[in-house]
């Protein structure tokens, strides 16, 4: 049974940092794209960042560029999201997704991929 388990969420003040982790089990994802999504209250889930299986290609939503960094450790079957300079508008439940197509360039704000595996989510709350 495939499982994705997120951790690292919490409450921070604006300007602070958090590092999210997503540990996969049940199969290896070293050849699969993985990424992070988030859903704020009353809003639809949105793509935040994605990374290729090898880790050589990454892409970010405009809201994350320059502040967030996605990475992966295939030996641990884990991806990470380092979030710096957090803002109150980053408050959301953050989800890890695995095994989905990412164009890496040229995608728009309506990018809504079909993700084969989801984690249960971890809450991030940023206070002003």
C-alpha positions in Angstrom: 0.0 0.0 0.0 1.4 3.3 -1.1 1.5 6.1 1.6 2.7 9.6 1.5 3.1 11.2 5.0 3.7 14.9 5.4 5.3 16.5 8.4 6.8 19.7 9.5 3.8 22.0 9.4 3.0 24.3 12.3 2.4 27.9 13.3 4.9 30.6 12.7 5.0 34.4 12.5 5.3 36.2 9.3 8.9 36.2 8.1 9.6 32.8 9.6 10.5 29.5 8.1 9.3 26.0 8.0 10.5 22.8 6.3 8.0 20.3 5.2 8.8 16.7 4.5 6.9 14.0 2.6 8.0 10.5 3.2 6.7 7.9 0.7 6.4 4.2 1.4 5.0 1.2 -0.4 6.9 1.9 -3.6 9.8 4.0 -4.8 9.2 7.3 -6.6 12.7 7.9 -7.8 11.5 8.0 -11.4 8.4 9.9 -10.7 7.6 13.6 -10.5 6.5 14.7 -7.1 5.3 18.0 -5.7 3.6 20.2 -3.2 0.1 21.7 -3.3 -1.8 23.8 -0.9 -5.4 24.6 -0.1 -6.4 27.6 1.9 -9.8 27.9 3.5 -12.5 28.6 0.9 -10.1 28.2 -2.0 -9.3 25.5 -4.4 -6.2 23.4 -4.1 -3.3 24.9 -6.0 0.1 23.7 -7.2 3.1 25.2 -5.3 6.2 23.4 -6.5 7.2 20.3 -8.4 10.4 18.2 -8.9 11.4 15.6 -11.4 12.3 12.1 -10.4 16.0 12.8 -10.6 15.7 16.1 -8.9 17.3 18.0 -11.7 14.2 19.9 -12.8 12.1 22.0 -10.5 9.3 24.5 -11.0 7.4 26.9 -8.7 4.2 28.8 -8.6 4.8 32.6 -8.8 3.8 32.9 -5.2 6.6 30.5 -4.2 9.4 31.7 -6.4 12.4 33.1 -4.4 11.0 32.0 -1.1 10.4 28.2 -1.3 12.7 25.5 -2.4 11.7 21.9 -3.2 14.2 19.1 -3.0 14.2 15.3 -2.7 16.3 12.5 -1.3 15.6 9.4 -3.3 17.6 7.2 -0.9 15.0 8.2 1.7 12.0 8.3 -0.8 11.3 11.7 0.6 10.7 15.2 -0.8 11.0 18.5 1.1 9.7 22.0 0.9 11.8 24.7 2.5 9.6 27.7 3.0 11.3 31.0 4.0 9.9 34.5 4.4 6.5 33.1 5.1 3.5 35.4 4.7 0.0 35.1 6.2 -1.3 34.3 2.7 0.8 31.1 2.8 -1.6 29.8 5.5 -3.1 26.6 4.1 -3.1 22.8 4.3 -0.1 21.6 2.3 -0.3 18.3 0.4 2.3 16.2 -1.1 1.5 14.6 -4.4 3.4 11.9 -6.4 3.4 10.5 -9.9 1.9 13.2 -12.1 2.8 15.0 -15.2 4.6 18.4 -14.8 5.5 20.5 -17.9 8.1 22.4 -15.9 7.9 25.4 -18.2 5.0 27.3 -19.7 2.3 26.2 -17.2 -0.3 28.7 -16.0 -2.2 29.4 -12.9 -4.8 26.9 -14.0 -2.4 24.0 -13.9 -4.4 21.3 -12.2 -2.7 17.9 -12.8 -4.1 14.5 -12.2 -2.1 13.2 -9.2 -2.0 9.5 -8.6 -1.0 9.6 -5.0 -1.8 12.1 -2.2 -0.7 12.6 1.3 -3.1 13.5 4.1 -1.8 17.1 4.4 -0.1 19.2 7.0 -1.4 22.6 8.3 0.8 25.7 8.0 -0.4 28.8 9.7 1.4 32.1 9.4 0.4 34.9 11.7 1.0 38.6 11.1 
